[in-house]
Amino acid sequence: MTKLTHIDEKGSARMVDVSAKDTTTRTAMAEAIVRMKPETLALVLEGAAPKGDVLAAARIAGIMAAKKTSELIPLCHPLPIAGVTVACEPDETDALIRVLASVKVTGQTGVEMEALTAATVAALTIYDMLKAVERGIVIESVRLVSKEGGKSGTYRAEKPEASRTAAVRRAAASAAASVRRTRQRAQPTELMGETAMRKPPVDHNARREALRRFMSNRSLTAHAWAKDAGVAVGVIYSFLHGRTHALTKAEEAKLAEAAGVSPDDLYAG
């Protein structure tokens, strides 16, 4: 068994002396899963949560937490962190938000705790932003995903086993679909004479798939793209997941400008 470096020969806790270690570039990524009801996640994606932009608040909280890690964890070294990235990726199929925190430093010790702290605090912030809607939100599977640099080299976590049965996953997907149908029925339908004029669903689905390919081909994430374009991330998610029939012309123009293309190119795949 490896000797614990935080314990001296007398069994007392100590901060490890890292002065003799080489200064190298070190990175770490941690993950936290925040599971909730489909209806709650729908509010997040539409930007309709009572406290405001849930994902933006969580990202900021995670970045702040990474910088404060040495003040929260007793034996951690204060580090000159070079960069922190916190991404919050919603998953409608499983009704969850996956938080990924990446931290980088050039120093004499690693940043695993900084990444784990960032992911955890971001997840806690998601709970705080949504607790008025759902008290039963669950934070689970906080773990180190990877680390690089230092004497111990590279670490990659194994993929966790599926924690939910297929039946539960189907139930979550069914509930999410029910929420979408309810919201779509609530939207007014434009009428011409006595006949509702509505584009065939296949047209909308084709445009959604084309936009997904556009994003994938250019490695665009919804959050970063929406931020660059100056639109709410819920605008993109609501269209991609069928809660709205189409992006507005103004939204298309902003997204296209941010991506450096024309609006028509968004659906060219």
Residue pairs with C-beta under 8 A, 6 or more apart in sequence:
5 16
6 13
6 14
6 15
6 16
6 75
7 13
7 14
8 14
13 74
13 75
14 75
15 75
15 77
16 75
16 77
16 109
18 77
18 108
18 109
19 108
21 108
21 109
21 150
21 151
22 108
23 106
23 107
23 108
24 106
24 107
24 108
24 149
24 150
25 104
25 105
25 106
25 149
26 104
26 105
26 106
26 107
26 109
26 110
26 111
26 147
26 148
26 149
26 150
27 102
27 103
27 104
27 105
27 111
27 146
27 147
27 148
27 149
28 102
28 103
28 110
28 111
28 112
28 114
28 115
28 116
28 144
28 146
28 147
28 148
29 100
29 101
29 102
29 103
29 115
29 144
29 145
29 146
29 147
30 100
30 101
30 112
30 115
30 116
30 118
30 119
30 120
30 142
30 143
30 144
30 145
31 98
31 99
31 100
31 101
31 119
31 141
31 142
31 143
31 145
32 98
32 99
32 101
32 119
32 120
32 122
32 123
32 139
32 140
32 141
32 142
33 96
33 97
33 98
33 99
33 123
33 139
33 140
33 141
33 142
34 96
34 97
34 98
34 99
34 123
34 126
34 127
34 137
34 138
34 139
34 140
35 94
35 95
35 96
35 137
35 138
35 139
35 140
36 95
36 96
36 97
36 130
36 134
36 136
36 137
36 138
37 95
37 134
37 136
37 175
38 92
38 95
38 172
38 175
38 176
38 178
38 179
39 175
39 179
40 95
40 130
40 133
40 134
40 137
41 90
41 92
41 95
41 96
41 97
41 176
42 176
42 179
42 180
42 183
42 243
43 49
43 130
43 133
44 54
44 55
44 90
44 97
44 130
44 234
45 90
45 92
45 233
45 234
45 237
45 238
45 241
45 243
46 234
46 237
46 238
46 243
47 53
47 232
47 233
47 234
48 234
49 129
49 130
49 133
50 132
50 133
51 57
51 128
51 129
51 130
51 132
52 129
53 232
54 126
54 129
54 130
55 88
55 90
55 97
55 126
55 223
55 233
57 125
57 129
58 86
58 88
58 99
58 122
58 123
58 125
58 126
58 129
59 86
59 87
59 88
59 122
59 223
61 121
61 122
61 124
61 125
62 84
62 86
62 99
62 101
62 118
62 119
62 121
62 122
62 125
63 84
63 86
63 118
64 121
65 72
65 117
65 118
65 120
65 121
65 122
66 81
66 84
66 101
66 103
66 111
66 114
66 115
66 117
66 118
67 81
67 84
68 117
69 76
69 79
69 113
69 114
69 117
69 118
70 76
70 77
70 78
70 79
72 117
73 113
73 117
76 113
76 114
77 109
79 105
79 107
79 109
79 111
79 114
80 105
80 106
80 107
81 103
81 104
81 105
81 111
81 114
82 104
82 105
82 106
83 102
83 103
83 104
84 101
84 102
84 103
84 104
84 114
84 118
85 101
85 102
86 99
86 100
86 101
86 102
86 118
86 119
86 122
87 99
87 100
87 101
87 221
87 223
88 97
88 98
88 99
88 122
88 126
88 223
89 97
89 98
89 100
89 221
89 223
90 96
90 97
90 98
90 237
91 97
91 98
92 173
92 176
92 241
93 169
93 172
93 173
93 176
94 164
94 169
94 172
95 172
95 175
95 176
97 126
99 119
99 122
99 123
99 126
100 119
100 145
101 115
101 116
101 118
101 119
101 122
102 115
103 111
103 114
103 115
103 118
104 111
105 111
105 114
109 150
110 147
110 149
110 150
110 152
111 147
112 144
112 147
115 144
115 147
116 142
116 143
116 144
119 142
120 139
120 142
123 139
123 142
124 139
126 137
127 137
127 139
130 137
131 137
140 163
141 160
141 163
143 157
143 160
144 155
144 157
145 156
145 157
146 154
146 155
146 156
146 157
147 154
147 155
148 154
148 155
164 172
180 241
180 242
180 243
183 243
184 242
184 243
189 196
189 198
190 196
190 197
190 198
191 197
199 245
204 242
204 245
204 246
207 246
207 267
208 239
208 240
208 242
209 269
210 266
210 267
210 268
210 269
211 239
211 240
211 266
211 267
212 240
213 269
214 220
214 259
214 265
214 266
214 267
214 268
214 269
215 221
215 222
215 225
217 269
218 259
220 259
222 233
222 236
222 237
222 240
223 233
225 236
225 255
225 258
225 259
226 232
226 233
226 235
226 236
226 255
227 233
228 258
229 251
229 254
229 255
229 257
229 258
229 259
230 254
230 258
231 251
231 254
231 255
235 247
235 251
236 255
237 243
238 244
239 246
239 247
247 255
249 263
252 263
252 266
253 263
255 263
255 266
256 262
256 263
256 265
256 266
259 265
259 266
